[in-house]
Every structure is written in structure tokens, then in C-alpha cells.
Amino acid sequence: MGVDLGDFFDRKEIEFSHLKGKVIAIDAFNILYQFLSIIRQRDGTPLIDSHGEITSHLSGFLYRTTNLIEEGIKPVYVFDGTPPVFKNNTIEERQKIRAKAQEKWDDARTRGDDLEAFKHAQASSRIKGNMIEDTKRLLEYMGIAQVQAPSEGEAQASSMVKDGKAYAAGSQDYDALLFGAPIVVRNLAVTGKKKLAGKSIFVDVKPELIELGKGLEALGISREQLVDIALLVGTDYNKGIKGIGPKKALKLIKKHGRIEDALCELKMEIKNLHEIKNLFLDPDVTPEYDLKWKKPDSKAIMKFLCDEHDFSEVRVSKAVERLIQASDEGQKTLDRWF
């Protein structure tokens, strides 16, 4: 889930027109979890085909990616590789949380409480089975560029932005800022209307743009110090110091300049401090990738979604028509530059 640094950075609402013609390196696992969480029925039941396979994520990637292409955006989805060993505890804790959420979801459905059921169903979302492979297949048929990260997808996406291969990293988390992404765009998967957690209220949601450099300048700190703050609060790789939130951590780092001296004042220590810090400052990424967007394969998309996963032929065919038209328009726009 990453560190919540939202209060530290100006999140500028933008229109999709701001991103037209730009490459956005999207954290695939982050957006996959979003689709699994939000694309559900009233009682929280996800979309399921006749084989019992969950298809909510496929629906999300088809329609949302098509929308992005229609807006003139060139998305590239970056998939996680092997997680760092320091993340194992976090992964185990999340599995326990999802298991408890599953129990609460089942109980709420039994009681007929759809509102509670939906809330707990969202918290129970997990990636399993062939979800990743199926997502990659669909994106391949859609002609969308993909990158396989050696480790954290968010780190790879951030590296692509720093290298000038993408305009921004797309993620709901703020870890991309810790990994050094100069620009991060949020809400790519949830723009339009968003349901407030636990309430039958929907609010308008627009893409948000965050600039790392401006944020650091306003805070009067460096990126390394931002990482120090995150480590004090707690990250996916460490629990942090009890009682230390973002604001208190900021004060400590501005007072001492570095985390080591702040920990001395607190008379505390963080296990594997320097190794974890290095995961953010020098993450495991690869320069070996080829960004290629191809013409959508309409027959393959229809066969995969409709024949294999029971999607509506009428709805999918309409989406494919939109995708092909938008892809052609996007290519014409690119051709004008050369």
C-alpha cells in the first residue's frame, strides 16, 4: 500500500488533455488491485465467468485502457517481478488482513447487508490463479506496451520516467516519489465517479498530478531525506517507529538532517536500515525493455474475452471498435511529428 505522503505534496487536479500524447508508465499490480476492488456487484461479488474464474480485472483493463487510448494517452503497464525479501512480512500481514475481510464479507452477505458486504469484499481482493498471465494476454491482444520489472513495478516505472522514456508514473501509492519519479499521476483508474468508503455517496474524481521536485523544495528537504521520513513512519519493508507519523518524522529529519541522528534521539533502531534505504535510492530496475504499441488484434480479443471468459460479444465488439479507432488516431498524431 505504500507510505501515505499525501499531505506533503500538492496534488494538482488536471484534465486528460494535459496527458494527451504522453507515455504513462503504470504500476500494473496497483491498478489490477483497483479493478478487483471496485468492479463488483452490489453485495461485493466480483465478475465471474462460467468456469468460476474472476474477470473483474479483465473488464477493467479492457474498458479503462480503451478510455485512456481515446484520450490520446500512451499507457505502458509495468509488472512486478520478485519482491524484495524485506517485503515478506508485509505480504504475510496483508494475506491475514484479506482473510479476515473475507470472513466479514461472507458474514455480511449471509445477513443481507450489501453495504457492509461490499466494503469487506473490497478489502478481501487478492491476485490469484492466472490473473497476471491473463492480463498480459489481453494487453498483448490490445496492442498495449508492457514491461516486466525485475522487482518492484513502481520502482521500474519511476526509473522509466527519470530516464525520459515516460512522462509520468501512474499509481495511487506515493512510493513512486520515494523511488524518485519526477512526476506521478494518480486516479487513472477511478476518474469519473468514486464511491466513498462505507457510504452510498459518489464524488467526482479527476486525475491528480504530483511533481516531486516542487514538493521537496516546498518541504525544504532532499529525496534521501524524504526516504528517511518514510522509514521512520514505516514502509512496505519496515514497520517504522511507534508513535511517529509523517509530520513528526518531518520535524525530526529537518532537525537532525538524517535518520541515523533522529533514531539516536529516539533511542530506537530500524533493522536493516541501510539496506532498506538503498531499495528506494538504488532499486533493482532494468534498462532492457522495448516500448511497442501495436494495432489491436480484434479477433484475438473477442476469442479471449467472449469465448474463453463469457464476456458479452456486443459490448466487447463496441469496445474493440473504439480501441481500434483511437489507436489509429493516436498513430496519425505521432506520424505528424516525424
C-alpha positions in Angstrom: 0.0 0.0 0.0 3.0 2.3 0.4 3.5 5.3 2.7 0.8 8.0 2.9 2.7 11.1 2.0 -0.4 12.9 0.5 -0.3 15.8 2.9 3.2 16.7 1.9 2.6 17.2 -1.8 0.4 19.4 -3.9 -2.0 17.2 -5.8 -3.0 19.2 -8.8 -6.2 18.2 -10.5 -5.8 18.0 -14.2 -7.8 17.2 -17.3 -6.9 14.2 -19.5 -6.0 16.7 -22.2 -2.9 17.5 -20.2 -1.7 13.9 -20.7 -2.5 13.7 -24.4 0.4 12.3 -26.5 2.3 11.4 -23.3 3.6 8.0 -22.2 2.5 7.0 -18.7 4.3 4.1 -17.0 1.5 2.5 -14.9 2.1 0.2 -12.0 0.1 -2.8 -13.3 -0.3 -4.6 -9.9 -1.6 -1.3 -8.3 -4.2 -0.8 -11.0 -5.1 -4.5 -11.1 -5.9 -4.4 -7.4 -8.1 -1.3 -8.0 -10.1 -3.1 -10.7 -10.5 -6.2 -8.4 -11.7 -3.9 -5.6 -14.1 -1.6 -7.5 -15.6 -3.8 -10.2 -18.1 -5.8 -8.2 -21.8 -6.4 -7.8 -23.9 -4.8 -5.0 -23.0 -7.5 -2.5 -19.3 -7.4 -3.4 -19.3 -10.4 -5.7 -16.7 -9.9 -8.5 -17.4 -10.6 -12.1 -17.1 -14.3 -12.7 -17.2 -16.5 -15.9 -18.8 -19.9 -16.3 -15.6 -21.6 -15.2 -15.6 -19.8 -11.8 -12.7 -17.5 -12.8 -12.8 -13.9 -11.7 -12.9 -11.5 -14.6 -13.3 -8.1 -13.0 -9.7 -7.2 -13.8 -10.1 -8.1 -17.4 -13.1 -5.8 -17.7 -11.2 -3.0 -16.1 -8.2 -3.3 -18.3 -10.3 -3.5 -21.5 -12.6 -0.6 -20.9 -10.3 1.7 -18.8 -7.3 1.2 -21.1 -9.6 1.9 -24.1 -10.7 5.2 -22.4 -7.0 6.2 -21.9 -6.2 5.5 -25.6 -9.2 7.6 -26.6 -7.8 10.4 -24.5 -4.6 10.2 -26.6 -2.6 8.7 -23.7 0.0 6.0 -24.4 -0.1 3.7 -21.4 2.6 1.1 -20.7 1.9 -1.3 -17.9 4.8 -2.3 -15.7 4.5 -5.7 -13.9 6.1 -6.6 -10.6 8.9 -9.2 -10.6 10.4 -10.8 -7.4 9.6 -8.8 -4.3 12.5 -7.7 -2.0 13.0 -10.1 0.9 12.2 -7.3 3.3 8.7 -7.2 2.0 7.9 -10.7 3.1 6.4 -9.7 6.5 4.2 -7.1 4.8 2.9 -9.7 2.3 2.1 -12.1 5.1 0.3 -9.4 7.1 -1.8 -8.4 4.0 -2.8 -12.0 3.5 -4.1 -12.2 7.0 -6.0 -8.9 6.6 -7.6 -10.2 3.4 -8.5 -13.5 5.0 -10.3 -11.6 7.9 -12.0 -9.4 5.3 -13.2 -12.5 3.5 -14.8 -13.8 6.7 -16.5 -10.5 7.4 -17.7 -10.3 3.7 -19.2 -13.8 4.0 -21.0 -12.9 7.2 -22.4 -9.6 5.8 -23.7 -11.4 2.7 -25.4 -14.0 5.0 -27.1 -11.2 6.8 -28.1 -9.5 3.6 -26.1 -6.3 4.4 -24.9 -5.3 1.0 -23.2 -2.1 2.1 -21.1 -3.9 4.7 -20.5 -6.8 2.3 -19.2 -4.5 -0.5 -16.8 -2.8 1.9 -15.3 -6.0 3.2 -15.3 -7.6 -0.3 -13.1 -4.7 -1.5 -10.6 -5.4 1.4 -10.5 -9.1 0.5 -9.3 -8.5 -3.1 -6.3 -10.6 -4.0 -4.4 -11.6 -7.1 -4.6 -15.4 -7.7 -4.6 -18.1 -10.4 -4.0 -16.9 -13.9 -4.9 -13.2 -13.3 -1.5 -11.8 -14.2 -1.0 -14.1 -17.2 -4.5 -13.4 -18.5 -4.0 -9.6 -18.0 -0.7 -9.8 -20.1 -2.5 -11.8 -22.8 -5.3 -9.2 -23.0 -2.9 -6.3 -23.2 -0.9 -8.1 -25.9 -4.0 -8.6 -28.0 -4.9 -4.9 -27.4 -1.5 -3.8 -28.7 -0.5 -2.1 -25.4 3.1 -1.9 -24.4 4.2 -3.9 -21.3 7.4 -4.0 -19.2 8.4 -6.8 -16.9 10.3 -5.4 -13.9 13.0 -7.4 -12.1 11.5 -6.5 -8.8 9.1 -3.7 -7.8 7.0 -2.4 -10.7 6.7 1.1 -9.1 10.5 1.4 -9.0 10.7 0.3 -12.7 8.1 2.8 -13.7 9.9 5.6 -11.8 13.1 4.7 -13.5 11.5 5.0 -16.9 10.3 8.5 -16.0 13.7 9.5 -14.8 15.3 8.1 -18.0 12.9 10.1 -20.1 11.1 7.1 -21.5 7.8 8.1 -19.9 6.3 11.4 -18.8 4.9 10.2 -15.5 4.5 7.1 -13.3 0.8 6.1 -12.8 0.0 4.8 -9.4 -2.3 5.5 -6.4 0.6 5.0 -4.0 3.2 7.6 -3.1 6.1 5.1 -3.2 6.9 6.2 -6.8 8.0 9.5 -5.2 10.3 7.7 -2.9 11.7 5.8 -5.9 12.4 9.1 -7.5 9.7 9.6 -10.1 9.8 13.3 -11.1 6.1 13.2 -11.9 3.3 10.9 -10.6 -0.2 10.8 -11.9 -3.0 9.4 -9.7 -6.6 8.4 -10.3 -6.1 7.0 -13.8 -8.4 4.0 -13.0 -11.0 5.8 -10.9 -11.7 9.0 -12.7 -15.4 10.0 -13.1 -17.4 9.0 -10.0 -16.0 7.3 -6.9 -17.9 5.8 -4.1 -16.8 6.9 -0.6 -15.8 4.0 1.6 -18.7 2.7 3.7 -21.2 5.2 2.3 -23.7 5.4 -0.6 -22.2 8.6 -1.7 -20.3 9.2 -5.0 -17.9 12.1 -5.6 -16.2 13.4 -8.8 -12.7 12.2 -9.2 -10.1 13.7 -11.7 -6.5 12.8 -12.4 -4.0 14.3 -10.0 -0.5 15.3 -10.9 2.3 15.4 -8.3 5.7 16.9 -9.0 8.5 15.6 -6.8 10.9 18.5 -7.2 8.3 21.1 -6.3 7.2 19.1 -3.3 10.7 18.6 -2.0 11.5 22.3 -2.5 8.4 23.3 -0.5 9.3 21.0 2.3 13.0 22.1 2.3 14.3 18.5 2.1 16.1 16.2 -0.3 14.7 12.9 -1.7 17.0 11.0 0.5 15.5 12.8 3.5 12.1 12.0 2.2 13.0 8.4 2.2 14.3 8.8 5.8 10.9 10.2 6.8 9.1 7.3 5.2 11.4 4.8 7.1 10.5 6.5 10.4 6.8 6.2 9.6 7.0 2.7 8.1 7.1 1.4 4.6 6.3 -1.9 2.9 9.8 -3.0 4.0 9.8 -1.9 7.7 7.3 -1.2 10.5 8.6 2.2 11.4 8.8 3.8 14.9 5.7 3.6 17.0 4.1 7.0 17.6 5.9 8.6 14.6 3.6 10.0 11.9 4.6 11.9 8.8 4.6 15.4 10.4 6.6 14.3 13.4 9.0 12.5 11.2 9.5 15.6 9.0 10.3 17.7 12.1 12.9 15.1 13.2 14.6 14.9 9.9 14.7 18.7 9.4 16.1 18.9 12.9 18.8 16.3 12.6 19.3 16.1 8.8 19.5 12.3 8.6 17.6 9.3 10.0 20.6 8.0 12.0 20.7 11.0 14.3 16.9 11.1 14.6 17.0 7.5 15.8 19.7 8.3 18.3 17.4 11.0 19.8 14.5 8.5 19.9 16.8 5.8 21.3 15.4 3.4 18.7 16.7 1.4 15.7 15.4 0.1 12.4 16.6 -3.3 11.4 18.4 -3.4 8.1 18.1 0.4 7.8 20.7 1.0 5.1 19.7 -2.0 3.0 16.1 -0.9 3.0 17.0 2.7 2.4 19.0 1.6 -0.6 16.0 -0.2 -2.0 14.4 3.2 -2.6 17.6 5.1 -3.6 19.1 2.5 -5.9 16.3 0.0 -6.7 16.6 -3.1 -8.8 15.4 -2.0 -12.3 16.3 -2.8 -15.9 17.0 -0.7 -18.9 16.3 -3.6 -21.1 12.8 -3.1 -22.4 11.2 -2.2 -25.7 8.1 0.1 -25.7 5.9 -1.1 -28.6 2.3 -0.3 -29.2 0.7 -2.4 -32.0 -2.5 -2.5 -33.8 -5.2 -4.3 -31.8 -6.0 -7.8 -32.8 -9.8 -7.7 -32.7 -10.3 -11.4 -33.4 -7.9 -12.4 -30.6 -9.6 -10.0 -28.1 -13.1 -11.4 -29.0 -12.0 -15.0 -28.7 -10.2 -14.5 -25.4 -12.9 -12.5 -23.7 -16.1 -13.8 -25.3 -15.2 -17.5 -26.0 -12.9 -18.1 -23.0 -14.4 -15.8 -20.4 -18.1 -15.3 -21.4 -18.0 -11.6 -22.0 -20.8 -10.0 -24.0 -19.9 -10.0 -27.7 -21.9 -6.9 -28.3 -20.2 -4.9 -25.5 -16.7 -6.2 -26.3 -17.1 -5.6 -30.1 -18.1 -1.9 -29.3 -15.1 -1.5 -27.1 -12.8 -3.0 -29.7 -14.1 -0.7 -32.4 -13.4 2.3 -30.1 -9.9 0.9 -29.3 -9.0 0.5 -33.0 -10.3 3.9 -34.0 -8.5 5.6 -31.1 -5.3 3.6 -31.8 -5.4 4.8 -35.5 -5.9 8.4 -34.4 -3.0 8.1 -32.0 -0.7 6.8 -34.6 -1.7 9.6 -37.0 -0.9 12.1 -34.3 2.5 10.5 -33.8 3.2 10.5 -37.5 2.7 14.2 -37.7 5.8 14.7 -35.5 8.1 12.8 -37.9 
